[in-house]
Amino acid sequence: MEYISTRNKNLKYNFKDIFFRGLAPDGGLFIPNQIKKYSEAEIKKLSLLSYVDLATEIIFNFCSSSLEKNKLNNIIKKSYKNFSSKEVIKLKKFGNLNLIELYHGPTLAFKDIAMQVLGNMYDEFNISSDNKVNIIVATSGDTGSAAIAALNDRKNINVFVLHPHKKISNIQRKIMTTIGSRNIYNIAIKGTFDDCQKLVKEMFSENDFRKKINMSGVNSINWARIICQIVYYFYSYFKFQNKKVSFVVPTGNFGDVFAGYVAKKMGLPIEKLIVATNENDILERVINTGEYKPTKVKPSLSPSMDVQISSNFERLLFDVLNEDDKQVSIFMNDLKSKGSFLLNKEQIAIIKKDFNAKKINDKETIEIIKNFSKEYNFVIDPHTATAVGASKDIKDGSEILILGTAHPYKFLETIKMATSQEVETPKQIAHLMDKKENYDILENKIKDVKSYILGKIS
Ligand SMILES: *Cc1c(COP(=O)(O)O)cnc(C)c1O
């Protein structure tokens, strides 16, 4: 399998290339030039595997050009051995809803599931000391903590994490800033998550700078993240075989739900993928009206979904446009120059075959957490709550699977607004409340960020 860019199909890359690069040199996203489709019999066979072995089978399809299977298997074993659930994820049933808890890793959010694997892949690719890698990552709260947990104290890697100043939860910030590792730099940018993401993308597309610092990225635009997330769609589907299954996904950058779409392309019989958004509803609007038009980011109670430039949508666009890289480039240029692009009726219809979308505002989010706690004596986090809210629209008889993306403890301030039910302190983070925090605050200026980074690595 080779990789191409959504904006240029002519250049081919192998897995190791795209793993280190993250973003294509033309600003597009990497995508495999073909995806293996399993037969029904093959899917049956996969259903017998443990989580780790299933992950090995699925991920190997995408990286066999650069990694041996037994090495990949070791990487995955190592990645999940410290999860507090033996099966990596946990499935729970509440009435007609099934909750997939994806938050049993070290930083209590689903992002650990992919990030731990990425951390071990960097080690496997054996970076030399005269060619240190500098990873730059933008975070709305959870990516940064997951990246830090996966990469702290690794040899020959520095990590620079940009988060929007004062726009993430206290616990999210503390998990990142109390790590005390010499290779981790936390930067609070005076701006929004979209500003942070834009800074990172700009640095990636400046070839000289990127080469000079041997820059790499672990944001969800990195294809390696997506392939790790495909696994839990398969694994949880296997608990409901022969039933119609739909997944509801709290969505920001469109990475997690895109992994579900890839699972479907690989032959997993998913009925619908439902995109749940908060008031930053660009995805809800593009899926329901065709207009992709970012507006100003509005801080919400589900900060990890406070995204208006939903980067991974470009990967879906590439499919919807029949892999027309020129047309993708035109749309992306329109987005840059005119601030939006518009899909036609046929294109919307193609998207609607696989996706639905619904927006849940903050007031509804609080109500949902409150009612869920009352009804089931169980606390869900505000991101997961948007998915529970969006699931109400499923009326096709599907078995409903909700992706539980974060542990409620990460968002205690919000939980307390909704319910007096206690949330136990997870053992992963019980120790960090009194630790010293360490981060620098920078203006939302590319020049400042670049000189900060150069200063630290010189
Ligand atoms: C990152 C994140 C999301 C959104 O995932 P995307 O892949 O960006 O769509 C949802 N919930 C939580 C808790 C997250 O950390």
The ligand as an SDF file (V2000), in Angstrom:
LIG
                    3D

 15 15  0  0  0  0  0  0  0  0999 V2000
  -10.4670   14.9470   20.5690 C   0  0  0  0  0  0  0  0  0  0  0  0
  -11.7420   14.6930   21.2400 C   0  0  0  0  0  0  0  0  0  0  0  0
  -12.9510   14.6200   20.5250 C   0  0  0  0  0  0  0  0  0  0  0  0
  -13.0190   14.8730   19.0420 C   0  0  0  0  0  0  0  0  0  0  0  0
  -12.3550   13.9280   18.2750 O   0  0  0  0  0  0  0  0  0  0  0  0
  -11.9840   14.2510   16.7500 P   0  0  0  0  0  0  0  0  0  0  0  0
  -11.2060   13.0910   16.2840 O   0  0  0  0  0  0  0  0  0  0  0  0
  -11.1680   15.5140   16.8040 O   0  0  0  0  0  0  0  0  0  0  0  0
  -13.2610   14.4630   16.0260 O   0  0  0  0  0  0  0  0  0  0  0  0
  -14.1050   14.2970   21.2190 C   0  0  0  0  0  0  0  0  0  0  0  0
  -14.0910   14.1060   22.5540 N   0  0  0  0  0  0  0  0  0  0  0  0
  -12.9520   14.1780   23.2700 C   0  0  0  0  0  0  0  0  0  0  0  0
  -13.0120   13.9630   24.7240 C   0  0  0  0  0  0  0  0  0  0  0  0
  -11.7450   14.4750   22.6490 C   0  0  0  0  0  0  0  0  0  0  0  0
  -10.6180   14.5360   23.3700 O   0  0  0  0  0  0  0  0  0  0  0  0
  1  2  1  0
  2  3  1  0
  2 14  2  0
  3  4  1  0
  3 10  2  0
  4  5  1  0
  5  6  1  0
  6  7  2  0
  6  8  1  0
  6  9  1  0
 10 11  1  0
 11 12  2  0
 12 13  1  0
 12 14  1  0
 14 15  1  0
M  END
$$$$
